Amino acid sequence: MRIDMHVHVTPPDIIKQYQKFGEKEPYFTLLSNSPQNRFVTAEEVLTHMQEAKIDHSVIFGFSFQDMGLCQYVNDYVMEVTRKYKDKLVGFAAVVPQHPHVEQEIERCYQGGLRGIGELFPAGQNFQIDDANQTAAMANCSKHYHMPIIVHTNEPIGHDYIGKTSTSLREIDAFIKHHPDQPIILAHWGGGIFIYEHMKEIKEKFKNVYYDTAAMIFLYEPAIYDTAKTMGILDKVLFGSDYPLVSPKRYDKGLKETTLTEQEQNAIYGGNAKRLLEVCGIRL
């Protein structure tokens, strides 16, 4: 079974008028105007899933600064995941520091969504290391067994559209504040996983997972071998970042590693299946 844990979808009307929707959303506008950007609907995701031999995808709308827009894309994700429940699992976009974040999480859970994210700390203008800004969201998510996906990026190397100033120290603080909350750090956690060599970090990060989204732009395939050597391969979740990257582009790199077929299958879906089962999702 192949599960893609990191797929972006956009409602058709936002695709048609993305410039209008981005008038008060600078991060959305920044990403939307990138030459690499693409928008896709749920139906387009399903078509590509068939081409890429993906059995299930975790989808989410854009996490805006405005909660009203988050609710709007959540409505779309709830609609399409109900329609295609045999293929799609939905996560909710929220504004963590919003006074009604708990109500939105509850609404989305009742509507069938089973996770939160992808959050953009810098893009949504919140301090992820400030427990006062994240407690309500994290506590409510924990209550409903909903994992949280957080955008992360490496602190060094070249700049690119979407690379933000959110530091690994801030990500570490977020994890420290919510140790029992399942957290998925996108894009290999910006490299923070390497610190699981430290005893105190390994214990603190016991509920942290890492997805592989967009890794082909940044990392050598040997990063999988590093995770294997560290004993954290069971925390690695396949995520493509589609439509930015097709899931098909990851196969070659994974085959270049020392991972066994069983270990590759765990990354492609076994690890995600186990995590989603905790959320009450049987695939």
C-alpha positions in Angstrom: 0.0 0.0 0.0 1.3 3.4 -1.0 0.2 6.5 1.0 1.2 10.0 0.1 1.1 12.1 3.3 1.6 15.5 1.8 -0.7 16.7 -1.0 -2.1 20.2 -1.6 -5.5 20.8 -3.1 -7.2 24.1 -4.0 -10.9 24.8 -4.6 -11.7 25.5 -8.3 -12.8 29.1 -7.6 -9.6 30.0 -5.8 -7.6 28.6 -8.7 -9.6 30.8 -11.1 -9.1 34.0 -8.9 -6.0 33.2 -6.9 -4.7 36.8 -7.2 -7.9 38.1 -5.7 -7.8 35.7 -2.8 -4.2 36.6 -2.2 -4.7 40.3 -1.9 -4.3 40.2 1.9 -2.3 37.0 2.0 1.4 37.8 1.2 2.7 34.3 1.8 0.0 32.7 -0.4 0.8 35.3 -3.1 4.5 34.6 -2.9 4.0 30.9 -3.4 1.3 31.4 -6.0 3.4 33.6 -8.2 6.4 31.2 -8.2 7.2 29.8 -11.6 7.2 26.3 -10.0 3.7 26.7 -8.6 0.7 24.6 -9.7 -2.8 24.4 -8.4 -4.8 21.2 -8.6 -8.3 20.1 -7.6 -9.1 16.9 -5.8 -10.1 15.2 -9.1 -6.8 16.1 -10.6 -5.1 14.5 -7.6 -7.1 11.3 -8.0 -6.1 11.1 -11.7 -2.4 11.5 -10.9 -2.7 9.0 -8.0 -3.7 6.4 -10.5 -0.8 7.3 -12.8 1.7 7.2 -9.8 0.2 4.1 -8.3 -0.7 5.8 -5.0 -3.5 4.1 -3.0 -4.3 6.9 -0.6 -3.4 10.6 -0.2 -3.6 12.9 2.7 -4.8 16.3 1.3 -5.2 19.8 2.7 -6.0 23.2 1.6 -3.7 26.3 2.1 -3.3 27.5 5.6 -4.1 31.2 5.3 -3.6 34.0 7.8 -7.4 34.6 7.7 -9.5 32.0 9.5 -12.4 32.6 7.2 -10.3 31.5 4.2 -9.1 28.5 6.2 -12.7 27.5 6.9 -13.5 28.0 3.2 -10.8 25.5 2.0 -11.7 23.2 4.9 -15.2 23.0 3.5 -13.8 22.0 0.2 -11.6 19.3 1.7 -14.5 17.9 3.8 -16.7 17.8 0.7 -14.1 15.9 -1.5 -13.0 13.5 1.2 -16.6 12.5 1.8 -17.0 12.0 -2.0 -13.8 10.1 -2.4 -13.4 8.5 1.1 -11.9 5.4 -0.3 -8.9 7.4 -1.6 -8.5 10.7 0.2 -7.9 11.6 3.9 -8.3 15.3 4.8 -6.4 17.5 7.2 -7.7 20.9 8.3 -6.1 24.4 7.8 -6.3 26.5 10.9 -4.9 29.7 12.4 -3.3 28.5 15.7 -3.7 31.7 17.6 -7.2 32.5 16.5 -9.7 32.7 19.4 -12.1 30.2 17.7 -9.5 27.7 16.6 -10.9 25.0 18.9 -14.4 25.4 17.3 -12.9 25.1 13.8 -11.0 21.9 14.8 -14.1 20.4 16.3 -16.2 21.4 13.2 -13.6 19.8 10.9 -13.3 16.6 13.0 -17.1 16.2 12.9 -16.9 16.8 9.1 -14.4 13.9 8.7 -11.0 15.6 8.8 -8.4 13.8 10.8 -5.4 16.1 11.1 -4.1 19.7 11.1 -1.8 21.3 8.6 0.3 22.1 6.8 0.9 25.0 9.2 3.2 27.8 8.0 4.5 29.7 11.1 6.1 32.5 9.2 3.6 32.5 6.4 0.6 32.7 8.9 2.4 35.2 11.2 2.4 33.2 14.4 5.2 32.3 16.8 5.3 28.5 16.9 7.6 28.6 20.0 5.0 30.6 22.0 2.9 28.1 23.9 0.3 30.8 24.5 -0.3 30.9 20.7 -0.3 27.1 20.1 -1.8 25.5 23.3 -5.5 25.7 22.3 -4.8 24.2 18.9 -2.5 21.5 20.2 -4.7 20.5 23.1 -7.8 20.2 20.9 -5.9 18.3 18.3 -4.6 15.9 20.9 -8.1 15.4 22.2 -9.3 14.2 18.8 -6.0 12.3 18.0 -5.3 14.6 15.1 -1.6 14.9 14.1 -0.2 18.3 13.1 1.9 18.9 10.0 4.3 21.8 10.3 6.3 23.3 7.5 10.0 23.3 8.3 13.1 24.1 6.3 16.9 23.8 6.6 18.6 26.8 8.3 21.5 26.9 5.8 22.0 26.5 2.1 20.5 28.4 -0.8 17.4 30.6 -0.5 14.2 29.7 -2.4 10.6 30.7 -2.5 8.9 29.2 0.6 12.1 29.0 2.7 11.3 30.9 5.9 13.1 32.3 8.9 11.4 29.8 11.4 14.3 28.3 13.2 14.9 24.7 14.4 15.1 26.1 17.9 11.5 27.3 17.5 10.4 24.0 16.2 12.1 22.3 19.1 10.3 24.6 21.6 6.9 23.7 19.9 7.7 20.0 20.4 8.8 20.6 24.0 5.5 22.4 24.8 3.4 19.6 23.3 5.3 16.3 23.9 2.3 14.0 23.7 1.0 15.5 20.4 1.8 13.6 17.2 3.7 16.1 15.1 4.8 15.6 11.5 7.7 17.9 10.5 7.5 18.4 6.7 10.5 18.3 4.5 12.6 16.0 6.8 12.1 18.6 9.5 14.7 20.9 8.0 17.3 18.4 9.1 16.4 18.5 12.8 16.0 14.7 12.8 19.8 14.4 13.0 19.6 15.6 16.6 17.8 12.5 17.6 21.4 11.2 18.1 21.1 13.2 21.4 19.5 11.2 24.2 17.4 14.1 25.5 16.1 15.0 22.0 15.3 11.4 21.1 13.1 11.2 24.2 11.5 14.6 23.6 10.8 13.7 20.0 9.1 10.4 20.7 5.9 11.5 19.0 7.6 13.3 16.1 7.6 12.1 12.5 9.3 13.4 9.3 7.9 13.5 5.8 9.9 13.5 2.7 8.1 16.3 0.8 10.2 18.0 -1.9 13.4 16.2 -0.7 14.5 15.6 -4.3 15.4 19.3 -4.5 17.6 19.3 -1.3 18.8 15.9 -0.2 20.8 12.9 -1.5 18.9 9.6 -1.3 21.5 8.5 1.4 19.4 10.5 3.9 17.2 7.4 4.1 20.3 5.3 5.1 21.1 7.9 7.7 17.6 7.5 9.2 18.0 3.7 9.1 21.4 3.9 10.9 19.8 6.2 13.6 17.0 3.7 14.1 14.2 6.2 13.2 13.1 4.8 9.9 9.8 4.0 11.4 9.2 7.7 11.8 9.7 8.6 8.1 6.5 9.2 6.1 6.4 9.4 2.3 5.1 12.7 1.2 5.5 14.1 -2.3 4.4 17.8 -2.0 2.2 17.2 -5.1 1.5 19.1 -7.3 4.9 20.7 -6.8 6.5 17.3 -7.2 5.1 14.1 -8.6 5.2 11.0 -6.4 6.8 9.2 -9.3 10.0 11.2 -9.0 10.9 9.6 -5.6 11.2 6.0 -6.8 14.6 6.2 -8.3 16.3 7.7 -5.2 14.8 5.2 -2.8 16.0 2.3 -5.0 19.6 3.7 -4.7 19.6 3.2 -0.9 20.5 0.1 1.2 16.9 -0.2 2.4 15.3 -3.6 2.1 12.0 -4.0 0.2 10.2 -4.2 3.6 11.8 -1.0 4.8 10.9 0.8 1.6 7.3 -0.4 1.9 7.3 1.0 5.5 8.2 4.4 4.2 5.9 4.3 1.2 2.9 3.5 3.4 3.4 1.2 6.4 4.5 3.9 8.8 1.7 6.3 7.6 -0.9 3.5 7.9 0.1 2.9 11.5 0.0 6.6 12.4 -3.4 7.1 10.7 -4.9 4.1 12.6 -4.2 6.0 15.8 -6.4 8.7 14.3 -9.2 6.2 13.8 -8.6 5.8 10.1 -8.5 2.3 8.7 -7.1 2.1 5.2 
